Amino acid sequence: MGNLVEIKRISKNYFNKKALDNLSLNIEEGKVLGILGPNGSGKTTLIKIMTGLLRQSSGELLIDGHKVGVYTKSIVSYLPDRNFLYNWMIIKDALNFYSDFYYDFDEKRAEELLHFMQLEKNMKITSLSKGMMEKLNLILVLSRKAKLYILDEPIAGVDPVARDQILDAIIKNYDSNSSMIVTTHLVRDMESLFDDVAFLKDGKIILEGNAESLREEKNKSIDEIYKEVFSN
């Protein structure tokens, strides 16, 4: 398979600070990539450039052979690290909003995920707990038939029960013909998802590769490798 995403020597500067420093990375079609690093390592900056919310200071980024723009936004389904729904909504309104906005929104898949996550259409957005809100946002993102799914810290701050349900939903509903990027610092809980991993520190990739190959090479879990890399 070819590369769905090609990142070539990307840098992002904020005044005197480099959020990303000459970073290069490829993401293959049909693979799940974990971008791993502590808070402030550059994960969210990279994601925002890929989704068109920020522009790089230098370098090139191609998604499905195209620079970030109208086309790439149409094939990328993005879960940000904060809620993006209006407080006046009930869950049914959120589903209708996505259905109107995205041509690739699959209402049947959304219904199935609502049932799996034990959410009701008449629930008010303002009544949802943090874990329930994470579930709803994930339902909306996974119900699109996208080429690339980007999940920014999808289980941060939710309780263990909600965390397990969210991970199960990702595993069972991810389209294997698409690619997925997951950023996280909660590596132990999520490492079973990853085909490939990239460890990000101070805007640079300091280690990357196939997850299983790294486990065999170092005789450690990805979580143990993470702790080793970032304790130095």
C-alpha positions in Angstrom: 0.0 0.0 0.0 1.0 3.6 -0.6 1.3 6.5 1.8 -2.0 8.4 2.5 -0.1 11.1 4.4 3.3 12.5 3.6 4.9 15.0 5.9 8.2 16.5 4.7 10.4 18.7 6.9 7.5 20.5 8.6 8.3 23.3 11.0 6.0 25.5 13.0 7.3 28.6 14.8 5.6 30.7 17.4 7.8 33.7 17.7 11.0 32.3 19.2 9.6 28.9 20.0 9.6 25.9 17.6 6.5 23.8 18.1 7.6 21.5 15.3 11.2 21.2 14.2 11.9 19.9 10.7 9.6 16.9 11.2 9.1 14.2 8.5 6.6 11.3 8.7 4.7 9.0 6.4 1.4 7.3 7.2 0.4 4.3 5.2 -3.0 3.5 3.8 -5.0 1.1 6.1 -2.7 1.7 9.1 -3.3 3.1 12.6 -0.5 5.4 13.8 0.0 6.4 17.4 1.7 9.8 17.8 3.0 9.6 21.4 4.4 12.2 23.6 3.8 14.3 26.7 1.8 17.5 26.8 3.6 20.2 24.9 5.5 17.9 22.6 3.9 19.2 19.5 1.2 16.6 18.9 -1.8 18.9 18.7 0.1 21.5 16.6 0.8 18.7 14.0 -2.8 17.6 14.0 -4.0 21.2 13.6 -1.8 21.6 10.5 -3.1 18.4 9.1 -6.7 19.5 9.6 -6.1 23.0 8.2 -6.6 24.8 11.5 -3.0 26.0 11.4 -0.4 26.6 8.7 3.1 25.3 8.9 6.0 27.8 8.8 7.9 25.7 6.3 7.9 22.2 4.8 5.2 20.3 2.9 2.3 18.1 3.9 0.2 16.0 1.5 -2.9 14.0 2.2 -4.0 11.6 -0.5 -1.6 13.5 -2.8 -3.1 16.9 -2.1 -2.0 19.9 -0.1 -4.3 20.7 2.9 -7.4 22.4 1.6 -11.0 21.8 0.6 -10.4 18.3 -0.7 -8.4 17.1 2.2 -11.0 18.5 4.7 -13.6 16.4 2.9 -11.8 13.1 3.5 -10.5 13.8 7.0 -12.7 13.1 10.1 -11.3 14.9 13.1 -11.9 14.4 16.8 -10.5 17.5 18.6 -9.4 17.4 22.2 -12.4 19.5 23.3 -16.1 19.5 22.8 -17.3 21.1 19.6 -21.1 20.9 19.9 -23.6 23.7 20.8 -25.2 23.7 24.3 -28.7 24.1 22.9 -28.5 20.7 21.1 -29.9 17.4 22.1 -28.1 14.3 20.6 -30.6 14.1 17.7 -29.6 17.7 16.7 -26.0 16.8 16.7 -26.6 13.8 14.4 -28.7 16.1 12.1 -25.9 18.7 12.1 -23.3 16.2 11.0 -25.6 14.6 8.4 -26.3 18.0 6.9 -22.7 19.1 7.0 -20.9 15.9 5.8 -22.0 14.0 2.7 -20.3 10.8 3.9 -22.1 10.7 7.3 -23.6 7.2 7.8 -26.8 7.6 9.8 -27.2 3.8 10.3 -23.7 3.5 11.7 -24.4 6.5 14.0 -27.6 4.7 15.3 -25.7 1.5 15.9 -23.0 3.4 17.8 -25.5 5.3 19.9 -27.0 1.9 21.0 -23.6 0.5 21.7 -22.6 3.5 23.8 -26.0 3.5 25.6 -26.9 7.1 24.6 -30.4 8.3 23.7 -31.3 10.8 21.0 -33.3 13.0 23.3 -30.5 13.5 25.8 -29.5 17.2 26.2 -25.8 18.1 25.5 -25.7 20.0 28.7 -26.8 17.0 30.7 -23.9 14.7 29.4 -21.0 13.8 31.6 -17.5 14.2 30.3 -17.3 10.5 29.4 -20.7 10.6 27.7 -19.6 13.7 25.7 -16.5 11.9 24.6 -18.6 9.0 23.4 -20.9 11.3 21.4 -18.1 13.1 19.8 -16.5 9.8 18.8 -19.8 8.5 17.4 -20.0 11.6 15.1 -16.4 11.2 13.9 -16.5 7.4 13.3 -19.9 7.6 11.5 -18.3 9.4 8.6 -16.9 7.3 5.7 -13.6 9.1 5.7 -10.2 8.2 4.3 -8.4 9.5 7.4 -9.6 9.6 11.0 -7.7 11.8 13.4 -8.3 11.4 17.1 -6.6 13.9 19.4 -6.4 12.5 23.0 -9.7 10.5 22.6 -9.7 9.1 26.2 -8.1 11.9 28.2 -9.9 12.6 31.4 -12.7 9.9 31.2 -13.3 7.2 33.7 -12.1 3.6 33.1 -15.6 2.3 32.1 -16.1 5.0 29.5 -12.5 4.5 28.3 -13.1 0.8 27.6 -16.3 1.5 25.7 -14.5 4.2 23.6 -11.6 1.8 22.8 -14.1 -0.9 21.9 -16.0 1.4 19.6 -12.8 2.5 17.8 -11.7 -1.2 17.3 -15.1 -2.5 16.1 -16.0 0.4 13.9 -12.8 1.5 12.3 -12.8 1.0 8.6 -9.7 -1.1 7.7 -9.5 0.6 4.3 -8.9 3.9 5.9 -6.0 5.3 8.0 -6.2 6.6 11.5 -4.0 8.8 13.6 -4.3 8.8 17.4 -2.4 11.2 19.6 -2.1 10.2 23.3 0.0 10.2 26.4 -2.1 7.4 27.8 -0.1 4.7 26.0 -0.8 1.6 28.1 -4.6 1.9 27.5 -4.3 2.5 23.7 -1.2 0.6 22.5 -3.3 -2.4 21.3 -4.7 -0.1 18.5 -1.4 0.9 16.9 0.2 -0.6 13.8 2.9 2.0 13.9 4.1 4.6 16.4 6.0 7.8 16.4 7.4 9.3 19.6 7.4 13.1 19.6 9.4 15.3 21.8 10.1 19.1 21.5 8.6 19.1 18.0 10.9 16.3 16.8 10.3 12.6 16.2 12.9 10.8 18.3 11.8 7.2 17.6 9.3 5.7 15.1 8.5 2.3 13.6 6.2 -0.7 13.4 4.8 -1.3 16.9 5.2 -5.0 16.9 8.8 -4.8 15.6 9.7 -2.3 18.3 8.2 -4.6 21.0 10.3 -7.5 19.7 13.5 -5.5 19.2 13.4 -4.0 22.7 11.5 -6.8 24.5 9.2 -4.2 26.0 5.7 -3.0 25.6 5.1 0.3 23.8 4.2 1.8 27.1 7.5 0.7 28.6 9.4 2.1 25.6 7.5 5.4 26.1 8.5 5.6 29.7 12.1 4.8 28.8 12.2 7.4 26.0 10.7 10.2 28.0 12.4 9.6 31.3 15.7 10.5 29.8 
